[in-house]
């Protein structure tokens, strides 16, 4: 995974994930689950496990994955419906609109916005330029 490689190569790199569900109900469930996993300290683990799965991210599929990454599935399910999660998703949607982002993935590096999937090398180049290297 490109971002995992970037983190390994550059431990000083700050990566901030913003869940932006744009692909329907399953996308919204996955976003809610990832944000709820943060309360148990397992955001990235669940995020990556969901991306690696070949199954649609329905509620049952997410709750089946959750224990495998160390999550309490009952707590996750309860937290997924919280007003805090709804508010976080709305803030992310507002940010995406402000940045004119219509899809995912998208990357913001310094002042540069990069829409769409890009190679590791392309991200490394932008990071180096941003740092003035």
C-alpha positions in Angstrom: 0.0 0.0 0.0 1.4 3.4 -1.0 0.7 5.3 2.2 2.0 2.5 4.3 5.3 2.6 2.3 5.5 6.4 2.7 5.1 6.1 6.5 7.8 3.4 6.6 10.2 5.4 4.5 9.5 8.7 6.2 8.4 8.4 9.9 8.3 12.2 10.1 5.6 12.4 7.5 2.2 13.4 8.9 -0.7 11.6 7.2 -4.2 12.7 8.0 -7.1 10.5 6.7 -10.5 12.1 6.0 -13.3 9.7 5.4 -15.4 10.8 2.4 -18.1 8.3 1.6 -19.2 8.9 -2.0 -20.1 5.5 -3.3 -23.4 4.9 -1.6 -24.7 3.1 1.5 -21.8 0.7 1.9 -19.3 3.5 1.5 -21.1 5.4 4.3 -21.1 2.4 6.6 -17.4 1.9 6.0 -16.7 5.5 6.8 -18.7 5.3 9.9 -16.9 2.2 11.0 -13.5 3.6 10.4 -14.3 6.7 12.4 -15.8 4.7 15.2 -12.7 2.4 15.3 -10.7 5.5 16.1 -12.3 5.5 19.6 -10.8 2.1 20.2 -7.4 3.2 18.7 -7.8 1.0 15.7 -8.7 3.4 12.9 -5.9 2.5 10.5 -6.1 -1.2 11.2 -9.8 -1.3 10.3 -9.4 1.1 7.4 -6.7 -1.1 5.8 -8.6 -4.3 6.5 -11.7 -3.0 4.8 -9.6 -1.9 1.8 -8.0 -5.3 1.6 -11.3 -7.2 1.7 -12.9 -8.3 -1.5 -16.4 -8.3 0.1 -18.8 -5.4 -0.1 -18.6 -3.4 3.1 -22.0 -4.1 4.5 -22.7 -3.9 8.2 -22.3 -7.6 8.8 -19.0 -7.7 6.7 -17.6 -4.9 8.8 -18.6 -6.5 12.1 -17.0 -9.7 10.9 -13.7 -8.0 10.1 -13.6 -5.9 13.3 -12.5 -8.6 15.9 -9.7 -9.6 13.6 -8.1 -6.2 14.0 -8.7 -6.1 17.8 -12.0 -4.2 17.9 -14.9 -4.8 20.2 -17.5 -5.3 17.4 -20.5 -4.5 19.7 -18.9 -1.2 20.8 -18.0 -0.4 17.2 -21.5 -1.0 16.0 -22.9 1.3 18.7 -20.4 4.0 18.1 -21.0 3.9 14.3 -24.4 5.5 14.9 -23.2 8.4 17.0 -23.9 12.0 16.3 -20.1 12.7 16.6 -19.5 10.3 13.6 -22.3 12.0 11.6 -20.8 15.4 12.3 -17.3 14.3 11.4 -18.5 13.0 8.0 -20.4 16.2 7.4 -17.2 18.2 8.2 -15.3 16.0 5.7 -17.9 16.6 3.0 -17.7 20.3 3.6 -13.9 20.3 3.4 -14.1 18.3 0.1 -16.5 20.8 -1.4 -14.2 23.7 -0.3 -11.3 22.0 -2.0 -13.4 21.1 -5.1 -12.7 17.4 -4.5 -15.3 15.2 -6.3 -13.8 11.8 -5.7 -11.4 9.7 -3.7 -8.7 9.1 -3.2 -7.3 12.6 -3.1 -4.1 13.9 -1.5 -3.3 17.4 -0.1 0.4 17.9 0.3 1.3 21.4 1.4 -0.7 23.7 -0.9 -1.0 21.1 -3.7 -4.1 19.1 -4.2 -3.7 15.8 -6.1 -7.0 14.1 -7.1 -7.1 10.4 -7.9 -4.8 7.5 -7.4 -1.2 8.3 -8.0 2.0 6.3 -7.7 4.4 6.2 -4.8 7.0 8.0 -6.8 4.6 10.8 -7.7 3.7 11.3 -4.0 7.4 11.2 -3.1 8.2 13.9 -5.7 5.5 16.2 -4.4 6.6 15.7 -0.8 10.2 16.5 -1.7 9.2 19.6 -3.7 7.0 20.8 -0.8 9.9 20.3 1.6 12.2 22.2 -0.7 14.5 19.3 -1.6 
